[in-house]
């Protein structure tokens, strides 16, 4: 079974990408390719690729910024049966691909979710469950990170929404939206396995991140659920996120309404010209 490791980058984190390539060169499972999509600093990426010639690397150069856009372009170039989403500041234990491959063989899953570990500080990235489980409730997907995700290539039916993610209007949430868009048609299985390393972020969500969360709920849930989420944050986290959450929620709805109106007017003009 072949894996495609999909890596979007601005090409700024040269040391981190070098660390990532080193970890991939040490994998015990060898049947994989790296599909790297650079948005700028292409020459710097080419220098790193030259350094790691033993790795099977495809390099796609684009001139537009945006993590979702980059992933969508990269997806079309992935030849692996399974695609692993990666970031340029993460790296892998040397048995990561072997673990994922074993889980795929053991269970008939379409999407596999795993754990991130902060190797430097010796702690898990999140409060993960210790039990394997099939995801049957879409609310269980709301806190997932992109580098926890591996997906069967042929089951990808929708692209990443370019409204979400770094470089877009709403700066995060693209991976959760991607999971939600495949929830009904895919068997999603979580395993309590560490498959990737990443330093844990300690800061609270920014205003832009809260707005993105509001937009994500505007797209995927109704207003009642959105209100309950804000109340939960207020009660459990002592965070009053109403202002920026609803700003994002309303802005997303306005964008979609405007987009649909433009499409409707375009269709009317086309029909009118045909007459």
N, C-alpha and C positions, 0 to 999 in steps of 0.2 A: 504494500500500500504506500502510495506516494503522498507526502504532505507539501503544501505550499504555505510558506510563512510570509504573510503579507505585511509589509513594513512601509508606511508613509513617513516622510521626514522632510524637514526644512534644510537638513544637511548642516545644522549648526553644532549639534552635539557629537563632535567627531570622536572624542574619547569614549563616550557612551556607546556609540555604534561599533567602535572597535571592540569594546568589551562584549557587546552582543554577538558579533561575528565570532569572537573567540569561543564563547559558550556554545555556539552552534557547531563550530568545528570539532568540539569535544563530545558531541552527541554519540551515544552508543547505537542509536538507530540512524542509519545513514541515508535512507531513501527520502530525500526532501530537496526542495528548491527554495530560494529566497527571492521574492518579488518585491523589489524596493522601488518606491515611487518618490522621486525627489522633486520638490516644488521650486527650490532655488539651490544655489551652491552645488551644482551638478558636478563640477570638476573635483570638489573635495570628496564627493561620494565615489567618483571614479578612482581616485587615489586609494581609497580604502578597499575598493573591489580588487584593485591590482595587488594589494597586499595579501588578500585572502583568495588567491586564485584556485585553491583546492575546493572552495565552496561553489555550488551551482547557483549563480546569481543572475537574475534578470534585472536590468536597470531601465526604468521608464522615466524619462525627463518630461516634466510639464512646466508651464510658466504661470499657472494659476495656483493660488493658495487655497487650502481647505482640506481638512482631514477626510471628510466624507467624499468629496470629489476625488481625492487621491485614491481612496479605497475602492471606489467604484471603477476607476480606470484600471487599478491593479487587479481587481476581481476578474476582469475580462482576459487577463494575461496569465491567470493561474491554471496550471495543468494538473495539479494534484487532485486526488480523489477527496481529500479533506483540506480545508483552509484554516490556518491558525492566525488569528489577529495578533499583531505585535506592535510595540512602540519602540522608538529609538532610544529610550532610557530604561528599558527593561533588559533582563538577561535570564538565562535558563540553567537549571540543574542539568547535569550531563545525561540524565535518564528521562528527561521530559517527554521526548517524542516516543520513547519506548513505553512509558506509562500510558500516554494517550492512545497509542496503537493497541495496547493490551485492553484498555477499556472499550475501545471500538469493537474488538473481537468478542469480548465477553457480553456486551449488550448491544441490541439493535437500536442504537440512538442515531438521531439526525444532527443533533447539536449536543456537544459536551461542554459542561461548565466545571471549572476546577478552582484551585486556590492560588492566591498570590502570597508570597512570604517576603518580609523585609529581612534580608540576610544580614545587613549591617547591624540592625538593632535587635536581631534575634526575636522577632515577633511576627504574628500573622497580620496581614494587611487589614483584615476585617474580622468581625465576630462571626466566623463561619460555623455551620453545622458540622458535626463529626460523623453524620450518617449519609450514605448514598441515598438519593431520592429522585424519582421522576417528577418533574415540575408540572403540576396540574393546575396551578393558580398563577395567573399572569402577574399578580402583585409580588410574587417571589422573584421576579426578574428586575424589579425597579432599582436595585442597588448593585447590579452587576457591572463589571468593568470589561473593557474590550479585550484585555489580555487574558481574561479568564475563558475566552470563547474559542472553540473549535467547531467548525460546521462542515457538513458534507457538501461538497461542491454542487452536486446535481440537485440538491434541495433548495438552493438559493433561488428564490422566485422574485424577490424585491431588492432593489439597491438601497444604499444608505440615503437617507433624506438629507440633501445638501443645505437645508435650513438649519441643521444641527451640527455641532462639533466645532473644534478650533478652526478659526478662519471664517466661520459662518455668523449669521446674526445671533443665533442662540448657541452659546459657546460650548455646550456639552450635551450629553443625553443621546448622542447618535447611536451608540451601541445598544442602549436599552430600547430605543425605537426600532432598531433593526431586529432585536429579539422578539419584541411584541408583534412585529409585522409577520413573523414566521411562527408565532405561537400555535395557531390553530392547525397548521399543516405539518408541523415537525414534532417528533418525540425528543424532548429536551431532558437530559439527565445530568444531575449534579453529582460529582464525586469529591470526597474530602482529600484530594491529592494536591500536593504542592507541585505545580508545573512551571512556575515562573517566579522570578525575583523582581522586586520593585521597592524602592524606598517609600516608606509610608509618609503621606502628607498629613501635617498636623493642624493646618489652618482651617478655619471655618469657611463655609461656602461664601463666595463673593456675591454681590448684588446681581452680577451678570449670570452667575451659576443658578441663583434662585429664579431669575427670570426664565432661564432655559428650562428649569424644572416645571415652571408654570406652563410654558409652551408645550412641553412634552405631554403634560396632562390634558391640555386643550386638544391635542391631536388624538389622544388615545382613550380618554375617559370623559365622563360627563361632569357637570359643575358640582353635583352633590359629592362625588368622590373627591374632587379637588378641594372642596371646603373641609372635608374630613381630614385630608392630608395636612392642611394648614393647622387645623386644630390639634392633630397628633404632634406636629412639630412644636406647637406652643406648650402642650401639656408635658410631653416626654422629654423634649430637648430644651425647653425653656427658650425657644426661638420664635420670635414674632416675624414670620416671613410673608404675611398677608400682602403687604404693599407691593413688593417686587415680584412675588409669585403671580399676583393677579395682573400686574403690568405685562408680564410675559404671556400669561394666559390670553388676555384680551388682544395683545398685539399679534399673536399667532392667528387667532380667529379672524382678525381684520385682514391679515395677509392672504389667508385662504379665501376669504370672501371676495377680496379684490381680484385674486387670481382667477376664481371661477367666473366673476363678472366679465373679465377680459376675454376668457375663453368663450363665454356665451355670446358676447358682442362679435367676436371673430367669426363664430359659426353663423350668426345672423347675416353678417356682411357677405360671407361666402355664398349662402343661400340666395341672398338678394342679387348678387352678381350673376348667378346661374340663371335666374329668371330673366 
